[in-house]
Amino acid sequence: MAQVKFYKVTTLPGSLEPNAFYYVENGNYAESYLTNNAGEARAVGNTAMINALIDAALANWSGAASTVSIVPDIAARDALIATLEANAMILVVDATGDPTVTAGSALYAYAFDTETTYKIAEYESMDVVLQWSDLQGGPTSTPAQIDNAVSMAHSHVNKATLDELGEDAEGLTFKGQGVSSRWATNNW
């Protein structure tokens, strides 16, 4: 039984040790490789393997997508696929019915000729729940109190006349003119 040597590197060396595990960390990405007895690398779920899978999927894709549909969940996606007669792109709003999606939505491509569905991308849910108590600097009244105040608002019979009242630097006005109750105009 061969022993496995472990290496942490930033790039995969040109000459690889047999029976070794290489952890390649490069910026924001990390990949893993295992070598066999001859020192030949085998990808371990890394971008090379993922790219090969995508290339194989694209080789089978006719490229003729005729529709883009938005559906609420995986069950609706599957129901839609049963009715399709051409390639399609399908955005699933809640894709958590897909075991590979933990939260949010996903975009799928459906290849009609092979009846195959490919997950193209996942999108994290951006749902925001805002509670009244979360508002900073907001009113101290509750929503129920505000609703009550609005429902109790009323209109005066003489509202049109009251709307004519105003004020200027000297005091009260009516229809833009000073009201005769000003001290200067009262003959005391």
C-alpha positions in Angstrom: 0.0 0.0 0.0 1.4 3.3 -1.1 1.7 6.3 1.2 0.2 9.6 0.0 2.3 12.7 0.3 0.5 16.1 0.8 1.5 19.4 -0.8 0.1 22.9 -0.5 1.2 25.0 -3.4 0.1 28.1 -5.3 0.5 26.5 -8.8 0.6 22.9 -9.8 4.3 21.9 -10.4 5.4 20.8 -13.9 6.7 17.5 -12.5 4.4 15.7 -10.0 5.3 13.2 -7.3 3.5 9.8 -7.6 0.8 9.0 -5.0 0.5 12.6 -3.9 -2.3 15.0 -3.0 -1.8 18.6 -4.2 -3.8 21.4 -2.7 -3.5 24.4 -5.0 -4.5 27.7 -3.5 -4.5 30.6 -6.0 -6.1 33.9 -4.9 -9.8 33.3 -4.3 -9.7 29.8 -5.8 -8.6 26.4 -4.6 -8.2 23.2 -6.5 -7.2 19.6 -5.5 -5.4 17.0 -7.5 -4.4 13.4 -6.8 -1.6 11.6 -8.6 -1.5 7.9 -9.4 1.5 5.6 -9.2 2.9 7.2 -12.4 2.6 10.8 -11.1 -0.3 11.6 -13.4 -2.7 14.1 -12.0 -6.4 13.5 -11.6 -8.7 16.4 -10.8 -10.7 16.2 -7.6 -13.9 18.2 -8.2 -12.0 21.3 -9.4 -12.4 23.8 -12.2 -10.8 21.5 -14.8 -13.3 18.8 -14.1 -16.2 21.3 -14.0 -15.1 22.8 -17.2 -14.9 19.4 -18.8 -18.5 18.6 -17.7 -19.7 22.0 -19.0 -17.9 21.4 -22.3 -19.6 18.0 -22.6 -23.0 19.5 -21.8 -22.5 22.4 -24.3 -21.4 19.9 -27.0 -24.8 18.3 -26.7 -26.6 21.6 -26.6 -28.1 22.8 -30.0 -27.9 26.4 -28.9 -31.4 27.1 -30.1 -33.3 28.3 -27.0 -36.7 29.5 -28.0 -38.1 30.7 -24.7 -37.2 32.0 -21.3 -39.7 31.1 -18.6 -40.0 32.1 -15.0 -41.6 29.5 -12.7 -42.1 29.5 -8.9 -40.5 26.2 -8.0 -39.0 22.9 -9.2 -42.4 21.2 -9.5 -43.5 24.0 -11.8 -40.3 23.7 -13.8 -40.8 19.9 -14.3 -44.5 20.5 -15.3 -43.3 23.1 -17.8 -40.7 20.8 -19.3 -43.3 18.2 -19.9 -45.0 20.6 -22.3 -41.9 21.9 -24.1 -41.3 21.3 -27.8 -38.0 23.2 -28.1 -34.9 24.2 -26.0 -35.7 26.6 -23.2 -34.2 28.6 -20.4 -36.1 28.4 -17.1 -35.6 30.6 -14.1 -36.9 28.9 -10.9 -37.6 31.4 -8.2 -37.5 29.0 -5.3 -35.1 26.2 -6.5 -34.7 24.6 -3.1 -36.5 21.5 -4.4 -33.3 20.8 -6.3 -31.0 19.0 -3.8 -28.0 20.9 -5.2 -29.6 24.3 -4.2 -29.7 25.3 -0.6 -31.4 28.7 -0.9 -32.6 31.1 -3.6 -33.3 30.7 -7.2 -31.6 28.9 -10.1 -31.4 29.2 -13.9 -31.8 26.0 -15.9 -31.3 25.2 -19.6 -33.5 22.4 -21.1 -32.2 20.5 -24.1 -35.2 19.3 -25.9 -33.4 16.8 -28.2 -31.8 14.9 -25.2 -34.5 15.8 -22.7 -31.8 16.9 -20.3 -31.9 19.8 -17.8 -28.7 21.6 -17.0 -28.4 24.0 -14.0 -26.6 27.0 -15.3 -26.4 29.3 -12.3 -27.7 29.8 -8.7 -28.8 33.1 -7.2 -28.9 33.8 -3.5 -32.3 35.0 -2.3 -32.4 38.7 -1.7 -35.7 38.7 0.3 -35.8 41.5 2.9 -38.1 41.5 5.8 -38.5 44.9 7.5 -40.2 45.1 10.9 -41.7 48.3 12.2 -39.4 48.1 15.2 -36.3 48.1 12.9 -37.0 51.6 11.6 -34.6 54.1 13.2 -35.8 57.7 13.7 -39.3 56.7 12.7 -42.6 57.5 14.4 -43.2 56.3 17.9 -46.8 55.4 17.0 -47.7 51.9 16.1 -49.1 51.1 12.6 -52.5 50.5 14.3 -52.4 53.9 15.9 -51.5 55.6 12.6 -54.3 53.6 10.8 -56.8 54.7 13.5 -55.8 58.4 13.2 -56.2 58.2 9.4 -59.6 56.5 9.7 -60.7 59.3 12.2 -59.7 62.1 9.8 -62.7 64.1 8.8 -63.7 67.0 6.6 -65.4 70.2 7.8 -68.5 71.5 6.1 -66.8 74.8 5.8 -63.4 73.3 4.6 -63.3 75.5 1.5 -63.6 78.6 3.6 -61.0 77.4 6.1 -58.6 76.7 3.2 -58.7 80.4 2.4 -57.1 81.3 5.8 -53.4 81.9 5.9 -50.7 84.1 7.4 -48.0 86.5 6.4 -45.4 88.5 8.3 -48.1 90.8 9.9 -50.5 88.0 10.9 -53.7 86.3 9.7 -54.9 86.6 6.1 -58.1 85.6 4.3 -57.9 85.1 0.5 -54.4 86.6 0.6 -55.6 89.8 2.2 -54.9 91.0 5.8 -57.7 90.3 8.2 -59.3 93.5 9.7 -58.6 92.3 13.2 -55.1 93.7 13.0 -54.4 96.2 15.8 -53.4 99.0 13.4 -56.8 98.9 11.6 -59.1 98.7 14.7 -60.3 102.1 15.6 -59.6 101.9 19.4 
